[in-house]
Amino acid sequence: MNKAELIDRLSKQANVSKTLSEHFLNAALEIIQTSVSQGEEVKIVGFGTFESSKRKPRKGRNPKTG
């Protein structure tokens, strides 16, 4: 499912317009993104947990040249 399909299903389930559903989804995603970027952990029971994590840098490799 992509974002457009999620908006479509959300509008049907909540019985609101697709435009309103898109605004709600964008607002929710923006809130999650902002919170995680500020170091907070976002837990939505029954859905998932969003958190930022540090990774070691790794060396890239060009597949053409090796």
Biopython code that builds the backbone (N, CA, C, O; Angstrom):
import numpy as np
from Bio.PDB.StructureBuilder import StructureBuilder

atoms = [
    (1, "MET", "N", (0.854, -1.171, 0.000)),
    (1, "MET", "CA", (0.000, 0.000, 0.000)),
    (1, "MET", "C", (0.900, 1.236, 0.000)),
    (1, "MET", "O", (1.870, 1.309, 0.754)),
    (2, "ASN", "N", (0.575, 2.178, -0.833)),
    (2, "ASN", "CA", (1.320, 3.434, -0.868)),
    (2, "ASN", "C", (0.501, 4.532, -0.167)),
    (2, "ASN", "O", (-0.609, 4.294, 0.310)),
    (3, "LYS", "N", (1.070, 5.712, -0.122)),
    (3, "LYS", "CA", (0.441, 6.811, 0.611)),
    (3, "LYS", "C", (-0.935, 7.166, 0.032)),
    (3, "LYS", "O", (-1.874, 7.425, 0.785)),
    (4, "ALA", "N", (-1.055, 7.179, -1.284)),
    (4, "ALA", "CA", (-2.332, 7.522, -1.920)),
    (4, "ALA", "C", (-3.410, 6.493, -1.575)),
    (4, "ALA", "O", (-4.562, 6.858, -1.340)),
    (5, "GLU", "N", (-3.046, 5.231, -1.546)),
    (5, "GLU", "CA", (-4.012, 4.184, -1.187)),
    (5, "GLU", "C", (-4.406, 4.291, 0.283)),
    (5, "GLU", "O", (-5.564, 4.063, 0.632)),
    (6, "LEU", "N", (-3.453, 4.635, 1.143)),
    (6, "LEU", "CA", (-3.750, 4.822, 2.556)),
    (6, "LEU", "C", (-4.709, 5.989, 2.758)),
    (6, "LEU", "O", (-5.641, 5.896, 3.556)),
    (7, "ILE", "N", (-4.490, 7.071, 2.049)),
    (7, "ILE", "CA", (-5.383, 8.235, 2.131)),
    (7, "ILE", "C", (-6.784, 7.856, 1.668)),
    (7, "ILE", "O", (-7.775, 8.259, 2.277)),
    (8, "ASP", "N", (-6.865, 7.088, 0.601)),
    (8, "ASP", "CA", (-8.166, 6.655, 0.069)),
    (8, "ASP", "C", (-8.917, 5.808, 1.095)),
    (8, "ASP", "O", (-10.101, 6.032, 1.347)),
    (9, "ARG", "N", (-8.228, 4.842, 1.680)),
    (9, "ARG", "CA", (-8.872, 3.975, 2.674)),
    (9, "ARG", "C", (-9.251, 4.751, 3.939)),
    (9, "ARG", "O", (-10.310, 4.523, 4.524)),
    (10, "LEU", "N", (-8.380, 5.663, 4.348)),
    (10, "LEU", "CA", (-8.652, 6.481, 5.527)),
    (10, "LEU", "C", (-9.895, 7.338, 5.319)),
    (10, "LEU", "O", (-10.717, 7.472, 6.225)),
    (11, "SER", "N", (-10.033, 7.917, 4.133)),
    (11, "SER", "CA", (-11.198, 8.763, 3.862)),
    (11, "SER", "C", (-12.488, 7.951, 3.868)),
    (11, "SER", "O", (-13.525, 8.421, 4.335)),
    (12, "LYS", "N", (-12.414, 6.723, 3.343)),
    (12, "LYS", "CA", (-13.614, 5.864, 3.341)),
    (12, "LYS", "C", (-13.956, 5.401, 4.750)),
    (12, "LYS", "O", (-15.122, 5.416, 5.144)),
    (13, "GLN", "N", (-12.935, 4.985, 5.518)),
    (13, "GLN", "CA", (-13.152, 4.471, 6.873)),
    (13, "GLN", "C", (-13.700, 5.555, 7.800)),
    (13, "GLN", "O", (-14.601, 5.292, 8.596)),
    (14, "ALA", "N", (-13.161, 6.772, 7.701)),
    (14, "ALA", "CA", (-13.571, 7.873, 8.585)),
    (14, "ALA", "C", (-14.737, 8.668, 8.005)),
    (14, "ALA", "O", (-15.281, 9.552, 8.667)),
    (15, "ASN", "N", (-15.122, 8.353, 6.760)),
    (15, "ASN", "CA", (-16.215, 9.035, 6.084)),
    (15, "ASN", "C", (-15.966, 10.545, 5.992)),
    (15, "ASN", "O", (-16.835, 11.360, 6.301)),
    (16, "VAL", "N", (-14.738, 10.889, 5.553)),
    (16, "VAL", "CA", (-14.368, 12.281, 5.320)),
    (16, "VAL", "C", (-13.759, 12.387, 3.924)),
    (16, "VAL", "O", (-13.525, 11.373, 3.266)),
    (17, "SER", "N", (-13.507, 13.604, 3.481)),
    (17, "SER", "CA", (-12.958, 13.795, 2.140)),
    (17, "SER", "C", (-11.507, 13.332, 2.075)),
    (17, "SER", "O", (-10.822, 13.235, 3.093)),
    (18, "LYS", "N", (-11.060, 13.051, 0.862)),
    (18, "LYS", "CA", (-9.670, 12.642, 0.665)),
    (18, "LYS", "C", (-8.716, 13.775, 1.036)),
    (18, "LYS", "O", (-7.632, 13.524, 1.563)),
    (19, "THR", "N", (-9.107, 14.999, 0.769)),
    (19, "THR", "CA", (-8.284, 16.155, 1.103)),
    (19, "THR", "C", (-8.072, 16.248, 2.613)),
    (19, "THR", "O", (-6.952, 16.467, 3.074)),
    (20, "LEU", "N", (-9.137, 16.082, 3.371)),
    (20, "LEU", "CA", (-9.047, 16.130, 4.827)),
    (20, "LEU", "C", (-8.209, 14.964, 5.349)),
    (20, "LEU", "O", (-7.402, 15.137, 6.263)),
    (21, "SER", "N", (-8.397, 13.794, 4.776)),
    (21, "SER", "CA", (-7.608, 12.624, 5.168)),
    (21, "SER", "C", (-6.131, 12.851, 4.897)),
    (21, "SER", "O", (-5.286, 12.479, 5.712)),
    (22, "GLU", "N", (-5.814, 13.454, 3.766)),
    (22, "GLU", "CA", (-4.417, 13.736, 3.426)),
    (22, "GLU", "C", (-3.808, 14.724, 4.419)),
    (22, "GLU", "O", (-2.658, 14.562, 4.829)),
    (23, "HIS", "N", (-4.569, 15.740, 4.805)),
    (23, "HIS", "CA", (-4.084, 16.726, 5.775)),
    (23, "HIS", "C", (-3.792, 16.059, 7.124)),
    (23, "HIS", "O", (-2.766, 16.331, 7.747)),
    (24, "PHE", "N", (-4.698, 15.186, 7.569)),
    (24, "PHE", "CA", (-4.503, 14.487, 8.839)),
    (24, "PHE", "C", (-3.285, 13.578, 8.783)),
    (24, "PHE", "O", (-2.482, 13.560, 9.717)),
    (25, "LEU", "N", (-3.139, 12.827, 7.703)),
    (25, "LEU", "CA", (-2.002, 11.917, 7.568)),
    (25, "LEU", "C", (-0.693, 12.695, 7.519)),
    (25, "LEU", "O", (0.270, 12.330, 8.193)),
    (26, "ASN", "N", (-0.649, 13.765, 6.727)),
    (26, "ASN", "CA", (0.564, 14.586, 6.642)),
    (26, "ASN", "C", (0.922, 15.196, 7.993)),
    (26, "ASN", "O", (2.096, 15.262, 8.358)),
    (27, "ALA", "N", (-0.088, 15.641, 8.731)),
    (27, "ALA", "CA", (0.162, 16.229, 10.047)),
    (27, "ALA", "C", (0.716, 15.179, 11.003)),
    (27, "ALA", "O", (1.659, 15.458, 11.744)),
    (28, "ALA", "N", (0.146, 13.980, 10.996)),
    (28, "ALA", "CA", (0.620, 12.910, 11.876)),
    (28, "ALA", "C", (2.056, 12.528, 11.536)),
    (28, "ALA", "O", (2.882, 12.358, 12.434)),
    (29, "LEU", "N", (2.356, 12.393, 10.260)),
    (29, "LEU", "CA", (3.707, 12.031, 9.848)),
    (29, "LEU", "C", (4.712, 13.126, 10.198)),
    (29, "LEU", "O", (5.843, 12.834, 10.589)),
    (30, "GLU", "N", (4.304, 14.368, 10.059)),
    (30, "GLU", "CA", (5.182, 15.492, 10.393)),
    (30, "GLU", "C", (5.473, 15.532, 11.894)),
    (30, "GLU", "O", (6.602, 15.801, 12.303)),
    (31, "ILE", "N", (4.464, 15.266, 12.703)),
    (31, "ILE", "CA", (4.649, 15.241, 14.151)),
    (31, "ILE", "C", (5.613, 14.122, 14.538)),
    (31, "ILE", "O", (6.503, 14.333, 15.361)),
    (32, "ILE", "N", (5.447, 12.946, 13.960)),
    (32, "ILE", "CA", (6.341, 11.823, 14.241)),
    (32, "ILE", "C", (7.760, 12.166, 13.818)),
    (32, "ILE", "O", (8.707, 11.944, 14.572)),
    (33, "GLN", "N", (7.909, 12.705, 12.615)),
    (33, "GLN", "CA", (9.235, 13.048, 12.093)),
    (33, "GLN", "C", (9.920, 14.103, 12.970)),
    (33, "GLN", "O", (11.106, 13.971, 13.273)),
    (34, "THR", "N", (9.208, 15.118, 13.370)),
    (34, "THR", "CA", (9.770, 16.171, 14.205)),
    (34, "THR", "C", (10.181, 15.624, 15.567)),
    (34, "THR", "O", (11.259, 15.943, 16.070)),
    (35, "SER", "N", (9.335, 14.812, 16.155)),
    (35, "SER", "CA", (9.630, 14.243, 17.465)),
    (35, "SER", "C", (10.868, 13.358, 17.422)),
    (35, "SER", "O", (11.727, 13.449, 18.299)),
    (36, "VAL", "N", (10.964, 12.508, 16.416)),
    (36, "VAL", "CA", (12.116, 11.611, 16.296)),
    (36, "VAL", "C", (13.387, 12.403, 16.025)),
    (36, "VAL", "O", (14.444, 12.066, 16.557)),
    (37, "SER", "N", (13.305, 13.448, 15.209)),
    (37, "SER", "CA", (14.490, 14.249, 14.919)),
    (37, "SER", "C", (14.979, 15.016, 16.145)),
    (37, "SER", "O", (16.146, 15.401, 16.210)),
    (38, "GLN", "N", (14.089, 15.240, 17.119)),
    (38, "GLN", "CA", (14.469, 15.911, 18.363)),
    (38, "GLN", "C", (14.934, 14.913, 19.422)),
    (38, "GLN", "O", (15.195, 15.290, 20.564)),
    (39, "GLY", "N", (15.038, 13.639, 19.040)),
    (39, "GLY", "CA", (15.552, 12.624, 19.951)),
    (39, "GLY", "C", (14.494, 11.905, 20.764)),
    (39, "GLY", "O", (14.826, 11.061, 21.595)),
    (40, "GLU", "N", (13.248, 12.217, 20.545)),
    (40, "GLU", "CA", (12.171, 11.550, 21.281)),
    (40, "GLU", "C", (11.855, 10.211, 20.633)),
    (40, "GLU", "O", (12.126, 9.999, 19.451)),
    (41, "GLU", "N", (11.287, 9.322, 21.414)),
    (41, "GLU", "CA", (10.811, 8.043, 20.899)),
    (41, "GLU", "C", (9.291, 8.123, 20.802)),
    (41, "GLU", "O", (8.634, 8.556, 21.748)),
    (42, "VAL", "N", (8.729, 7.712, 19.675)),
    (42, "VAL", "CA", (7.286, 7.741, 19.479)),
    (42, "VAL", "C", (6.787, 6.299, 19.455)),
    (42, "VAL", "O", (7.166, 5.520, 18.581)),
    (43, "LYS", "N", (5.933, 5.947, 20.425)),
    (43, "LYS", "CA", (5.366, 4.598, 20.501)),
    (43, "LYS", "C", (3.868, 4.686, 20.257)),
    (43, "LYS", "O", (3.154, 5.404, 20.956)),
    (44, "ILE", "N", (3.408, 3.957, 19.269)),
    (44, "ILE", "CA", (1.979, 3.870, 18.995)),
    (44, "ILE", "C", (1.602, 2.407, 19.182)),
    (44, "ILE", "O", (1.914, 1.569, 18.336)),
    (45, "VAL", "N", (0.934, 2.100, 20.282)),
    (45, "VAL", "CA", (0.600, 0.733, 20.631)),
    (45, "VAL", "C", (-0.226, 0.098, 19.511)),
    (45, "VAL", "O", (-1.201, 0.681, 19.036)),
    (46, "GLY", "N", (0.170, -1.073, 19.110)),
    (46, "GLY", "CA", (-0.532, -1.791, 18.053)),
    (46, "GLY", "C", (-0.091, -1.390, 16.660)),
    (46, "GLY", "O", (-0.587, -1.925, 15.669)),
    (47, "PHE", "N", (0.839, -0.449, 16.578)),
    (47, "PHE", "CA", (1.303, 0.005, 15.265)),
    (47, "PHE", "C", (2.807, -0.091, 15.136)),
    (47, "PHE", "O", (3.312, -0.783, 14.252)),
    (48, "GLY", "N", (3.542, 0.606, 16.020)),
    (48, "GLY", "CA", (4.992, 0.556, 15.932)),
    (48, "GLY", "C", (5.669, 1.597, 16.797)),
    (48, "GLY", "O", (5.029, 2.432, 17.437)),
    (49, "THR", "N", (6.999, 1.514, 16.790)),
    (49, "THR", "CA", (7.833, 2.447, 17.535)),
    (49, "THR", "C", (8.775, 3.134, 16.570)),
    (49, "THR", "O", (9.377, 2.495, 15.708)),
    (50, "PHE", "N", (8.896, 4.427, 16.721)),
    (50, "PHE", "CA", (9.781, 5.214, 15.873)),
    (50, "PHE", "C", (10.848, 5.835, 16.751)),
    (50, "PHE", "O", (10.541, 6.509, 17.734)),
    (51, "GLU", "N", (12.116, 5.604, 16.390)),
    (51, "GLU", "CA", (13.205, 6.185, 17.146)),
    (51, "GLU", "C", (14.412, 6.351, 16.239)),
    (51, "GLU", "O", (14.565, 5.650, 15.238)),
    (52, "SER", "N", (15.254, 7.283, 16.609)),
    (52, "SER", "CA", (16.474, 7.546, 15.871)),
    (52, "SER", "C", (17.584, 6.677, 16.436)),
    (52, "SER", "O", (17.640, 6.438, 17.642)),
    (53, "SER", "N", (18.461, 6.209, 15.570)),
    (53, "SER", "CA", (19.587, 5.414, 16.056)),
    (53, "SER", "C", (20.845, 5.802, 15.303)),
    (53, "SER", "O", (20.798, 6.215, 14.144)),
    (54, "LYS", "N", (21.967, 5.660, 15.986)),
    (54, "LYS", "CA", (23.266, 5.975, 15.385)),
    (54, "LYS", "C", (23.818, 4.711, 14.735)),
    (54, "LYS", "O", (23.689, 3.613, 15.275)),
    (55, "ARG", "N", (24.425, 4.881, 13.585)),
    (55, "ARG", "CA", (25.073, 3.770, 12.891)),
    (55, "ARG", "C", (26.503, 4.158, 12.572)),
    (55, "ARG", "O", (26.812, 5.327, 12.341)),
    (56, "LYS", "N", (27.366, 3.163, 12.565)),
    (56, "LYS", "CA", (28.741, 3.410, 12.182)),
    (56, "LYS", "C", (28.785, 3.729, 10.693)),
    (56, "LYS", "O", (28.033, 3.148, 9.910)),
    (57, "PRO", "N", (29.659, 4.644, 10.300)),
    (57, "PRO", "CA", (29.783, 4.902, 8.868)),
    (57, "PRO", "C", (30.369, 3.670, 8.171)),
    (57, "PRO", "O", (31.172, 2.936, 8.747)),
    (58, "ARG", "N", (29.958, 3.467, 6.945)),
    (58, "ARG", "CA", (30.515, 2.344, 6.204)),
    (58, "ARG", "C", (31.065, 2.825, 4.880)),
    (58, "ARG", "O", (30.667, 3.867, 4.359)),
    (59, "LYS", "N", (31.957, 2.070, 4.365)),
    (59, "LYS", "CA", (32.621, 2.433, 3.122)),
    (59, "LYS", "C", (31.722, 2.050, 1.945)),
    (59, "LYS", "O", (31.242, 0.919, 1.856)),
    (60, "GLY", "N", (31.505, 3.002, 1.054)),
    (60, "GLY", "CA", (30.722, 2.732, -0.135)),
    (60, "GLY", "C", (31.574, 2.097, -1.218)),
    (60, "GLY", "O", (32.800, 2.214, -1.216)),
    (61, "ARG", "N", (30.893, 1.409, -2.159)),
    (61, "ARG", "CA", (31.609, 0.764, -3.246)),
    (61, "ARG", "C", (30.813, 0.945, -4.520)),
    (61, "ARG", "O", (29.607, 0.700, -4.552)),
    (62, "ASN", "N", (31.501, 1.379, -5.581)),
    (62, "ASN", "CA", (30.876, 1.506, -6.871)),
    (62, "ASN", "C", (30.817, 0.123, -7.520)),
    (62, "ASN", "O", (31.864, -0.486, -7.738)),
    (63, "PRO", "N", (29.635, -0.387, -7.833)),
    (63, "PRO", "CA", (29.520, -1.730, -8.402)),
    (63, "PRO", "C", (30.206, -1.863, -9.776)),
    (63, "PRO", "O", (30.663, -2.947, -10.141)),
    (64, "LYS", "N", (30.272, -0.781, -10.515)),
    (64, "LYS", "CA", (30.898, -0.846, -11.840)),
    (64, "LYS", "C", (32.412, -0.956, -11.767)),
    (64, "LYS", "O", (33.032, -1.716, -12.511)),
    (65, "THR", "N", (32.998, -0.182, -10.856)),
    (65, "THR", "CA", (34.457, -0.134, -10.811)),
    (65, "THR", "C", (35.060, -0.977, -9.687)),
    (65, "THR", "O", (36.262, -1.241, -9.670)),
    (66, "GLY", "N", (34.218, -1.389, -8.761)),
    (66, "GLY", "CA", (34.714, -2.200, -7.664)),
    (66, "GLY", "C", (35.273, -1.341, -6.585)),
    (66, "GLY", "O", (35.742, -1.853, -5.569)),
]
sb = StructureBuilder()
sb.init_structure("model")
sb.init_model(0)
sb.init_chain("A")
sb.init_seg("    ")
for serial, (resi, resn, name, xyz) in enumerate(atoms, 1):
    if name == "N":
        sb.init_residue(resn, " ", resi, " ")
    sb.init_atom(name, np.array(xyz, "f"), 0.0, 1.0, " ", f" {name:<3s}", serial, name[0])
structure = sb.get_structure()
